[in-house]
Amino acid sequence: MTANTEVLLGDCLEVMGQIETGSVNLVYLDPPFFTQKSHKLVTRDRQREFSFDDVWASHTEYAHFIFERLQEIKRVLHPTGAIFFHCDRNASHIVRILLDEVFGAENFRSEIIWHYRRWSNAQKNLLPAHQTIYFYTLSDGYTFNPQFGEYSASTNVDQIWQRRRRDENGKSVYELDENGEAIPNGVKKGVPLSDVWDIPYLNPKAAERTGYPTQKPVLLLEQIIKIASNENDLVLDPFCGSGTTLVAATLLGRRALGIDISEDAVAIARRRLVAPTKTESNLLLLGRDAYKSADEEALALLQGLAFVPVQRNRGIDAFVTSDINGYLVPIRVQRPEESIPEAALHLYRSASTKNAPLMILVALREGGYFAFANELPPEVVVVDGPALSINKVIAEFLRRREADGMLQAHPPSA
Ligand SMILES: C[S@@+](CC[C@H](N)C(=O)[O-])C[C@H]1O[C@@H](n2cnc3c(N)ncnc32)[C@H](O)[C@@H]1O
């Protein structure tokens, strides 16, 4: 732990009572969400289990618990301060009303949707893929550091960089100088950050994972802290759990105070602060498209077939979606540099782990594969791709013509 970071054990309502009025610049809280569950998780080495309870007698009991703590948070906030309240669909409707009540609806700033992708079994509703973070302030004069992202591929950056004006009909047109040239609009920093944040959930192998249930990614907290605080500001997390907020605050040069009622949580947070680290997200660094490694040319050959492309798999290009008795039918297109047996081997190696009884290989070149047919695994069926089929039809046509003695010495000129 550093001199600028502290983690205290206890009910945050009582502990906040010891904090000086108006001394905190930013509060982030991720309290129990009214999930009506006991959250449990074992550490990666399976040596320990951590848990906390989120079971309530009623919505009223939960609302009362939150309301009392919000009032204390309001007291400790600096007049330029902000609160970010993390919740989900279980209680977001209750929390929003309480925040309006305590901070005033006029001090509502944003409803942030933290969106992530997670796999789960199909249920009789839509797969939950977001949580909500409410951003309120104490006043209009709040700290706000705008953040920018990259322009999307479809944005015409040339146009953004030219100054515009309204013409006599109120239409937006490019402004031109006396020589009829476009006037630069100054360098743009990028697209202002929106209220929908696509930040991956912590993966099970992430280095920053502590084994504490409902641990949030440092990247999420970094974004909040950058927006609403400056260096040396004091950041408070009254339900700090494994200390994610404190790690992010420390990495960004802020002072931080965490409180938690669980001894395990306090111990983990203190341990984490000895060497604060964050796991970079390759998804964010490289972009989602970087993970799309399916070969577009190969997939183009499957047009007309119902299939799902397979990413990051050397052996399978797609699964045909009309599955046989619940088995998936993997399909691979032969690559220019491969022979049929090589392509079949790649397909077989990947698909046999999936228990596929039928594997389809699309052949693109004459490889005399009938010669190897009995060397191919029995599950692999080779079909001709369009180019190969056409070449074979032409070759067969020429062969028959020749046999009939009808082949012209020279093909008809165009
Ligand atoms: C959702 S977890 C926080 C997870 C945390 N954001 C992280 O990244 O690890 C909620 C935490 O609130 C704590 N808690 C519950 N009631 C509390 C209270 N009255 N005062 C302080 N902490 C409390 C629980 O022990 C739990 O660690």
The ligand as a Tripos MOL2 file, in Angstrom:
@<TRIPOS>MOLECULE
LIG
   27    29     1     0     0
SMALL
NO_CHARGES

@<TRIPOS>ATOM
      1 C1        -19.9440   -5.9920   -5.7710 C.3       1 LIG1
      2 S1        -18.7510   -6.1720   -4.5120 S.3       1 LIG1
      3 C2        -17.5390   -4.9910   -4.9830 C.3       1 LIG1
      4 C3        -16.5470   -5.5300   -5.9850 C.3       1 LIG1
      5 C4        -15.4580   -4.5490   -6.3200 C.3       1 LIG1
      6 N1        -15.9340   -3.4480   -7.1330 N.3       1 LIG1
      7 C5        -14.2860   -5.2340   -7.0350 C.2       1 LIG1
      8 O1        -13.9310   -4.8450   -8.1910 O.co2     1 LIG1
      9 O2        -13.7250   -6.1580   -6.4870 O.co2     1 LIG1
     10 C6        -19.5810   -5.4320   -3.1670 C.3       1 LIG1
     11 C7        -18.7770   -5.3570   -1.8810 C.3       1 LIG1
     12 O3        -19.5360   -4.6340   -0.9090 O.3       1 LIG1
     13 C8        -19.1530   -5.1160    0.3690 C.3       1 LIG1
     14 N2        -20.1690   -4.6500    1.3420 N.ar      1 LIG1
     15 C9        -21.4310   -5.0740    1.5250 C.ar      1 LIG1
     16 N3        -22.0320   -4.3520    2.4680 N.ar      1 LIG1
     17 C10       -21.1440   -3.4250    2.8900 C.ar      1 LIG1
     18 C11       -21.1790   -2.3570    3.8050 C.ar      1 LIG1
     19 N4        -22.2700   -2.1020    4.5390 N.pl3     1 LIG1
     20 N5        -20.0770   -1.5860    3.9770 N.ar      1 LIG1
     21 C12       -18.9630   -1.8320    3.2310 C.ar      1 LIG1
     22 N6        -18.8660   -2.8290    2.3550 N.ar      1 LIG1
     23 C13       -19.9390   -3.6070    2.1570 C.ar      1 LIG1
     24 C14       -19.0800   -6.6280    0.1650 C.3       1 LIG1
     25 O4        -18.2670   -7.2240    1.1610 O.3       1 LIG1
     26 C15       -18.4600   -6.6870   -1.2320 C.3       1 LIG1
     27 O5        -17.0570   -6.8160   -1.1540 O.3       1 LIG1
@<TRIPOS>BOND
     1     1     2 1
     2     2     3 1
     3     2    10 1
     4     3     4 1
     5     4     5 1
     6     5     6 1
     7     5     7 1
     8     7     8 2
     9     7     9 1
    10    10    11 1
    11    11    12 1
    12    11    26 1
    13    12    13 1
    14    13    14 1
    15    13    24 1
    16    14    15 ar
    17    14    23 ar
    18    15    16 ar
    19    16    17 ar
    20    17    18 ar
    21    17    23 ar
    22    18    19 1
    23    18    20 ar
    24    20    21 ar
    25    21    22 ar
    26    22    23 ar
    27    24    25 1
    28    24    26 1
    29    26    27 1
@<TRIPOS>SUBSTRUCTURE
     1 LIG1         1 GROUP 0 **** ****
